[in-house]
Amino acid sequence: MTTTQKLRITAITIVCLAVFAISYEHIATVAGQYGNGWSAYLYPICIDGVILISALTLVARVGITKTTRYYAKLGRWFGFIATIYANVAHSGYGSTDAILVNLIPALALILTVELLIHAATGTAKYSARKARPSSPAKLRAVA
C-alpha cells in the first residue's frame, strides 16, 4: 500500500468517526425524546452500524450467498433511511436551514462509510494484483 493510499484511508476514517459522533448524538437525542432511557444510546449503533456492516458484507468476496447479499442491500437501505430520518428529526423541523444542517451528518456518514469500505477493498485488490507473480508461461518464455 502506498503512502497516498494510507493517507487517503486515514483521512476518510477520521472524517467518518467525526460524522459518526455527530450522528450518534442526534439519533440518541431523538430516541431519548420518544421515551427511551439508557437504550437511546444504542439506537445510533443499531442504525449507523447496519450501514457499516452491510457495506462490509457487500464488498466481501468469499462466503457470501445471494441471500446474504439481499439482506445486506436491504440493511444498507434501512440504515440510510433511518439515519436520514433520525438526523432530520433532531432539527425539530423548525426551519429549512435546521433541517439541512441536521441532514449533513447523515449524508456525510453514508458517503464516508462507502468511501472507506471501497477504498480499503480497492487498495487490497490493487495490492494483490500488483504483487501477483507472472504466469508460468511468461516465465518460461523469458527463460
N, C-alpha and C positions, 0 to 999 in steps of 0.2 A: 504494500500500500504506500502510495506516495505521500509526501508531506502535505500537498494540496488536498488530497483526499481525506487525510486525517483532520486537517484544519476544517474542511467543509463539514465533516460529520460532527466534530466537536462544536462548531458554531450552531448547527442545526439542533443538537442536543441541548445546548444552553437555552436557546430560544424556546424549544419545546418544553423544557422544565419551567421556564418563566411563565409561559402561556398556561401551562397546566396549573400552576399555582393560582393564577387569577381565576381561571375557570373553576378550580376547586372551591374557592371562596364563594363565587357566585352560586354554584349549584348547592353547596352546603347551606347557604343563607336561605335560598328558596325552599329547600327541603325542610329547614327548621321552621320557616313561616307557616308551613302546612302541617304542623303538629308532630313532626319527627323530633325526637330527643337526640340522644347520642348517635342514633343511626343516620342522622342527617350528614354526618361526616363520612359515611360510607357511600353515599349516593355518587359523589364525584368519581370515586374509584370504580364503582359499578358502571357508570356511563362512559367516562373517558377511557377506562381500562378496556372496555369492549372494543372501542375503536382500535387501540393498540394491538390487542390480541387478535382481532380479526385481520388486521393488516399483516401481522406476522404470519398468520395461517395462510393467507392468500399468496404470499411470496415463497412459501415453503416448497421445496422441490420434491421431497420424499415423504411418503407415509400419509399423504393427504388424499382422501377419497372425494368423489364428486359430491357426496352428501355433506362432507365436512366443508368443502368449498362453498356449497349452497348456504350452509349456516353461517359461515364466515362473512359472506356477502350480506346476508340478512342482518347479522350482528353489526356489521360496519354501518349499514344504513340506519339501523336503530340508534346506534351511537351518535351518528351525525345529527339525526332529527332531535334526539333527546338533549344533546349538549347545546344545540342551537336554541331549542325551546327554553331550557333552564337558564341559559345565559341571558336571553332576551327577557324572560320573566323577571330577572333580577333588576331590570331597568324600571320596573313598576309601570311601564308604558306611559310615562309622564310626557315624553316628547319624542319626536323623531330622532333628535340628537342622542337622547338617553338610550333609545333602542339600538341605534347604530354603534355607539360606544360599547355597549354591553354585548353586541354581536361579534365584535372584533376578536375576543379570546376564543370563541367557539370556532370561527373560521380559521384563525391562525393555528389553533390546535389541530384541526383536521389537516391542514396543509403541511404543518411541520412533521406530524406523525407520518404522513405519507412520504414526505421527502426523506425523513430519517430512515424509514424501512427500505425504500427503494435505493437510496444512496448506499446503505450498508450492503444490501444484496447485490447491487450493481458493482460495487467495489469488489466483493467476493468473487463474482463471476468474472470480472475483468482480470483479477489477480490469478485466478485459476487458468483462464485462457492464456494469459501471458506466460505463466510458468509451465504450461503443458509442453512436454518434450515433443520433438518432431516425430512423425510417423516412422516406423521401421523401414518402410520402402524408401523414404527420403534419406535415411541414414545410410542404407546400403548403396544408394546412388552416389552419395558423397564419398564413400569409402572406396 
